[in-house]
Amino acid sequence: MNKRIVINPLTRISGFLEIDVRIENKRVVDAKTKGNLFRGFEQMLVGRSPFDAVYFTQRICGICSAAHSMASSLALEDALKIEPLEQGRYLRDIIHSCEFLQNHIRHFYQYTVPDFVKMDQNTLLQTDHTDFRLPKAINDRLAQHYFDSLAISRSAHQMLAVLGGKAPHNHGVFIGGITTKATAEKVVHIDSLLQKIALFINEKMIPDVYDIAKYYPEYFQLGGGYGNLLSYGSFHNYKELGTLYTNPLVLTKKGIEVFDEKNIEEKIDYSYYQVSANKDQQNKAVPEPDMDKEKAYSWVKAPRYNGLPFEVGPLARLILSGTYPNRISAMDRTIARALEAKKIAEIMKILLKQIIPGVELQQKYELPSSASGRGLIDTTRGALGHWLEIKDKKISFYQIITPSTWDFSTRDENGYRGVAEEALIGTPIVNPEQPVEIGRILRSFDPCMSCATHVYSPGKQVKTIQVF
């Protein structure tokens, strides 16, 4: 029996991801992930002041906005040849850590738990399948934690706002560190909130994810993909603290190697863009949108490292840092996100102990007539890169490659599917009318399509599952 299944939207964050799969004998034999939104932030930045990038790029996403402020600040520091004080790095990384915690807690409970836990049904909580296996006591406990977690993830944003002014779209992260001075009161406030969050992660979040894993063991065998992993490095290269998490590394069948930025290229063979060479590297002109392009099916481009697709995110970081077995699956990604939340909370505690109140971090910055820079950093969902060029003291070029672009890329001219597309190949679909396996696997990547797609393509206003 051959079928085609189209799910739109697939994410629970925003409705810009459609999945189109082909089923033969109840197994996925082909898949296309489709980003249905064009943003154009790179084009909007051209001609603006380089300082605008820190705040402008945050508007790409309301979920991971601090990540873009981090990458753009690093790119500007590179262009202006500015080395921030370690105190500036500590404070900036504390803000970034807050976003990690908010995102990971929110993703697990609000976007993953409903796939496995039967919730009381209402207009906001509607299920599209019946595969619920948890014993009632465990199910009810996780359902309650779904609601408890909302206050906890909100506390993470509250921590962020202590130094960042507000969340999302903070005003704290900037060249040199942050825009304000640390005070003893702010440090104590953040630490008190962090203790409550860390307690929730250790006593509820991590036990909850292992309960789900126990009753859905087949997901350790599903959603593997290529097995290539990449990280730009996370909480690393401190002058005194060294590396607190992971260094810039890649993992292939050949083993672990040091990451080399020169090996990155971004292809557009099956994306809605046109350039003369049909290839877009971070130092080339930004391609123009073209929805009529033959064979194209997504606004998401296709980053490649040494010509290969690479997975990024919490699982990649844990494996590359040597703190998790080299085991890649949908369930491993879900577990990794909970374990990483614990790791980030521990890193935050270390950074908070280094803070010296009252250190002045800001100065007057002079823009060069021309310069170029790049900011590479691992964020909640994985490797994020910003590249920019300055001419006549204005942005002349800006390029962004987000984590969800790495994980949800289109295929390329060499026949490689995107990471998430490949993760679906071979997946058994028990009931094609309720293809729950597809959603569970793809949501394990924590897709953020507002970031991945850079004109709105009108789609369905309610979730649909079409089986042909």
N, C-alpha and C positions, 0 to 999 in steps of 0.2 A: 504494500500500500504506500503510495507516494502522496505527500501533502506539502503545502506551503503554509507557514504560520507567520503572521505579521502582528506584532504587539506594539501599540503606540498609545500613550507614552509608557516607557518601561521604568523610568526612575521615579522615586518618590520625592525627589528634591525639586525638580522642575521638569516640565513635559517636553523636552527637546530631544529625547533619544528614542528612536524607533529601531526595532530589530526585525529583520526579515530572514527567516530560515527555511531551508528545504529539508524535508524528512523523507527518508526511504527506509522501509521496514522498521519503523518506529525509532530510527536513529538520525541525528542531525548529520547531514552530508555537506551542507554549505550554509554559510551565514554572512549577513551584511549588517553591520551596525551603522545607523544613519543619524548623523547630527543634523537637525532640521532648522538650525538658527544661525544666521550670519551676523556677527557682531561688528567687525570692522574697526576695532579699537586701535590697531596699528596705524590705519590710515588716518584716523581722527587725531592722532598725536603729532603728525607731521606739521611743522610750522609753529608748534607751541613751544613755550619755555621748557627746557629739560627738567626744571624743578616740578613742573606740573605732573610729570609721569608718576611720581610717588602717590599722588592722590587720585589721579585720573584712572590709572590701571586698577585701583581697588574697586572701581565701579564695574569691572568685568564680572564680579561675583559678590554676592552678599554673604556667602558661606565661608569662603576662604580669602577674604579681602586682605587680611594682614600678610598673607603669603606674597601677594603682588607688591605690597609696599616694601617687603623685604627684598625681593628680587630687583625691583626698580632702584632702590637705594644702593644696593650693591653695584648695579650697573653704572650709576652716577658716580659712586666713589671710584670705580675703576677708570671712568672717563676723566674725572677731575684729579686723579692721582691723590686721593685722600685716604689715609689710614686711620680708622677710628680708634679711640682709646678702648682698652679692654673693658672698662666700665660701660662704655657705650654699647659694645657688643653684648655684654651680659644682659643689660636692660632690654635691648632690642630682641634678644633671643628669649627672654622671659615673656615678652608680649607674644612672640611667635608660639611659644609653648602653650600659652593660654588657648590659642586657636586650635592647636593640635587636640587638646583635651576636649574643648567644646565640640569639635567636629567628630572625633572618634566616639564620644558618648552618644551624641545625637544620631550618628549613622547607625551604630549598633542597635539602639533601642527603637528609633523611629523608622528606620529604613530596612533593617535586617530582621528584627524580632517578628514583625507581622508575617514574614514568610514561613515561620515555624511555630508561632504561638497563636492559638485561637483567641481572638479578642472579642469583646462584646461588640456586635455589629451596629453601626450607625452610619450616618452620611459621611463621616470622616474616616471611619475604619471599616472598609469593605474588603472582603476577601474574594479572590477569583479561583480558589481551589479548596479541596477538602482534605489534603494530606497533612493532618495534624496528629502527632504521635505522642506528645508529652503526657505523662500522667497528670491527672487533674490538679494535684497539689503543686507540682512543679509549674504547670501551665499557668495556674492562677498567680503564683509568685512572680513569674516573669511578666505577666500582664500588668501586675501592680508596679513592678520596677519600670515598665514602659512609662508610666505617669510620674513615678518618683524621679526618674532621670531628667525630666524637663527642668526641674529646679536646679539639679546638679549642673547640667550643661549651661544653664543660665548663669550660675555662679562662675563658671569659667570665663564667660563674656564679661562678667562683673570685674574679675581680676584684670582682664585685658584693659578695661576702661579706666582702671586706677592709674595706669601709666599711659594709656593710649588716648584718653579723653572720652572715647565712646567706642561702641562696638555694635555692628560692624563698621567698616570704613574709618579706621582709627586715624587720629591726628598725631600719634606719638612717633611711629617709626619714621626715620628720616636719615639723611646723610649724617654720618658721625655718630649714630646711635639712636637717640630719641630727642624729642623737642623740649623736654622738661628735665628737671633735676629730680633725682630720687630723694625721698625723705624717709626717716625712720618709721613714720606713721604709715606711709605707703607700703613699705616692706612688710611691716607687721600685719597690715590689712590683707595683703596678698597671701601671706603665709597662713593666716587663719582660714581663709577660704580654701586654700590648697589642701589643708589637712582634712577638711570635710570631703573634698572631691576625691582625694587619695583613698580615704576610707571606703567610699562608695565603690571605687574601682576594685579594690582588693576584696571587699566582702560581698559585693553583689555582681558587678559586671563580669569579672573573670569566672566565678562559679557558674554564672548564667550561661556564658558561651560554651563552657565545657558540658553543661547539661544538654544544650542543643546538639553538640557534637556526639554525645553518647547515643542519642535517639535517631540521629540521621547520619550514620557512619558511612554510607555510600558516597557522601559528598567529599570524603577524603580521596576518592577515586575519580571525581568529576571536576572539570574546569581547569585542567593542568596547563594546557597551552604549550609554548615552545620551551620554557625553562630558562630563557635568557633573562637575567636580572641586571638592573642598573640603578646606581645612586650617585648623585652629585656630592654626597657627603652631608652629614647631619650632626650638628652640635660638635664640630671638630675644629682642629687647628687653633685652639686657644693657646696663648703664649705660656701660661702657667698650668692650665688644667689639661692641656693636650686634647685628646679625643674622648668625648663623653659618650658618643654613640657609634657612628660609622664614618669611615673615610670615603672619598670618591673612588668607587670600585664598580667593576662589571663582572658578571658571571656568565660563562657560556659552557659548552661541553668541554672546552679546553681547560676550564678551571677559572679561578679568580684572577683578574688583571686590574691594574691601575687604570682608572677612567682617563680618557684623552679627548678633550673637547673637539679636537680637529676631526674626529671620526663621525660627528653628527651631521646628518643632512635630512632635509624634510621634503618628501616627495608629494606630488599632487596628481598623480596619474589618474586616480579615481575620485578626486575631489572637485568641487565646483569652482575651480580656478584655472586661469590660463596665464602662462608665461612662455616666452619664445623657446626656452630650453626644456620646458616641461619638468623643471626641477627647481626647488626653492631652498637655497641654503641660507643660513642666518645672516650672511654678509651680502646677499643679493637683493634685488628689488622685490618689493612685496607684489605678489601676483594679483591680478584683477579678478573679481568674482564673475562667474559665467555659469548660470544654472542650466544653460542649454548644451553644455559640454557632453559629448558622446561618452558613454560608459560611466560617467560620474554619478555618485549616489549619496554624497555626504559633504557637508561643509567642514568636516574634520580632515586635516591633512594626515600625512603618514611619516612621522619621524623614524629615522633608522640610524643605527649605530653600526659602523662597518657593514652597512647594507642589510642589517638584520633587525627585526622587531624586538623590542625589549620591554619587559614588564617592570613597572616602577611601583613604589608604595610601601606600606608597612611590612609586608611579608618579605619584599626584596631587601629592605634595610635590616630586618632581624637576621635573615640568612647571611647577608654580606658581613654583618658584624659578628657572626659566629655564635649568636645566642638562640638560634632556632635551627632544627634539622633542615637539610636541603630537600624539602618536601613541598610541592606546589600543588594546590588544589583550591576549590572554592571554600572548603571548610578551614583549610590552613590560613587563607586570607582573613577569614572572619576571626579566627582565634588570634592571629597576629595583631589585628587592630586593637583588641582588648589588652594583649600583653604590652603593646607599644604604649598604650595609655598609661600603664603602670610605669614603664621606663621613662616617659616624658615627665611624669610627676616627680620621679626621683631626680631627674636632671634639673628640674626647676628648683628643687630644694637645695641642690649644690650651688646653682647660680645665685639664688637669693642670699646665701651665706657670704658671697663675694662682694655684695653691693656696699659701696661706701657712700653714704648720704652726702648730698650737696655738691657733687662733682659737676663742673660746667662742661657740657659736651658740645655746645654749638658755637659757631663763629660765622663771620661773613664770608660767603663763598663767591669767588670770581669765576664766571663761565669763560672757557676758552673759545676762541673763534671757531675752532674745529677740533673734534676729538671723537673717540669711539670707546665703548665700554660694554661689558657684559656682566650680568649677575646670575650666577648659578647656585641654586639652593634646593635642598629637599624640603618639601612641605608635607602637609597632611596626606595628600594622595600620591606623592612621589616627586619626581624631578621636575623642577620649574626653572625655565631659562628666559631671561630678558636680554635682548641685544639692542643697542642704540648707536646712532651716529649723530653728531652735532656739526652743523655748518652755519656760519654767521650767527652763532649763539642760539640757534633754534634746532629743534629736532628735525633732522632730514630723513631719518629712517628709524623704525622701531619694529622689532620682531619678538614674538612671544611663543614659546613652546611649553604647553602645560602638561601636567601629569596625565590628565584624561585624554590628551592628544596622543601621548605614548600608548596608553592602554586601549583606546577606542579608535585607533586609526583605521583608515581604509586599507585595502590591499594595495600592492604596488605592481610595477611592470615586470618584476622578477617572479611574480606568483605568490609572494608572501602575503597572507591575510594579516589583518591587524591582530594584536594580542588577544583581545576579547573575542574576536571572531574565531580564532583558532581554538580558544578554550572551549568553544561549544561543539567542535567537530567530534563526532562519535558519541555524543551524549544520548543515552536512551531516554525516550519520551514515553512514559507509561501511558498517559492519556493525552493525545493530541488536542482534545477539546479543553483540557486544563494543563497547559504546558508549564507547570510550576518550576520544573528544572531549569528552564531558560532564565527566568527572573532571578532565581537563587544564585546561579552562577554569575550572571552579569552584575548583579548588585553587590557581589562579593568584592568587586573592584572599586566600589564607592564612586560611581561615575558622577562627574560634575560637568555637564555639557554646556553650561553657560561659559565656563572657562575654555572648553575644548574647541568651540566653534567661534571663530573670529571673523535690512530686508528680512524679514521673517518669512519663512515658507509656511503658509497656512496649513494647519493640520486639523486633526480631530480634537474637539473640545473635551471629550470624555474618553476614558481609557477604553480601548477596543482590543479584542483578540480575534483576529480573523483567521479562519482555517479554510484553505482552498483545496 
